[in-house]
Amino acid sequence: MSRQKTLLVTGGSRGIGAATVRLAAQRGWRVAFSFASNRSAAEAVVQQVEKGGGEAFAIQANVGDEADITALFETVDRRFGALDGLVNNAGVVDMKARLADASSARLERMFRVNVIGSILCAREAVRRMSTAHGGKGGAIVNLSSVAATLGSAGEYVDYAASKGAIDTFTVGLAREVATEDVRVNAVRPGMIDTEIHASGGQPDRLERLRGLIPMRREGRAEEIAAAVLWLLSDEASYTTGALLDVSGGR
Ligand code: NAP
């Protein structure tokens, strides 16, 4: 029987990350996932996975902090050994605002978590998975957003720009490690029913903007998780540098 593969999902306690942890465990991955502060949500995800006969392990780590990221990967090394996949999911929005009203602290947090955090996590994964570094290969999936193409004018252009950076990073890293048995792809969700909208001060965002979605409905976190799991799988063996829109046509 082949070795059970290990996946690390950042921000796996809620929303798209939690759905990804649950689906990955159902598909036979051993899953480590990080959370920022919501320990009870993280524990609930571990329990859901264990109830289904899977294995999941939650680790508190702020992806906006390099020391936390290093400690996160070292914990996964100790607990599981080789790493086979990374889902760079942890991400933040902020209050709806025009750029004229944005502080530099807001911009720094947005880029530190969404961009630098994801890039540092990818670096740690490449150091472990790339055959050029003695690894056995693997796959990275970055959570971007259709905001990268739409720009989020009047709402959060800084968030959209951070996801644009993720798209460019995905294409570049994919090409950089293409011969080292590491595939790198991104999923660009549209409007998905998670708590991220309320965390940006817009609990009614989906209701208000649903009419802009060609399919006239928001997506479910599970519909994003399915795309992530496909990109991680051997079925996507020739797919790298892809930016996959999962957005109901938006
Ligand atoms: P969410 O429901 O707000 O969940 C965010 C998750 O990330 C939580 O597990 C949270 O941990 C964790 N997290 C937040 N900041 C973190 C940090 N600094 N360090 C470590 N973990 C952190 O978000 P979501 O809607 O599932 O979004 C997931 C990803 O998809 C994000 O990258 C987002 O930009 C992207 N996306 C979402 C949508 C959408 O409509 N929902 C659309 C496009 C793209 P705690 O539970 O501890 O807070």
Boltz pocket constraint, residues with backbone or C-beta under 6 A from the ligand:
constraints:
  - pocket:
      binder: B
      contacts: [[A, 10], [A, 11], [A, 12], [A, 13], [A, 14], [A, 15], [A, 16], [A, 17], [A, 34], [A, 35], [A, 36], [A, 37], [A, 38], [A, 39], [A, 41], [A, 61], [A, 62], [A, 63], [A, 64], [A, 88], [A, 89], [A, 90], [A, 91], [A, 92], [A, 113], [A, 143], [A, 144], [A, 145], [A, 146], [A, 188], [A, 189], [A, 190], [A, 191], [A, 192], [A, 193], [A, 194], [A, 195], [A, 196], [A, 197], [A, 199]]
      max_distance: 6.0
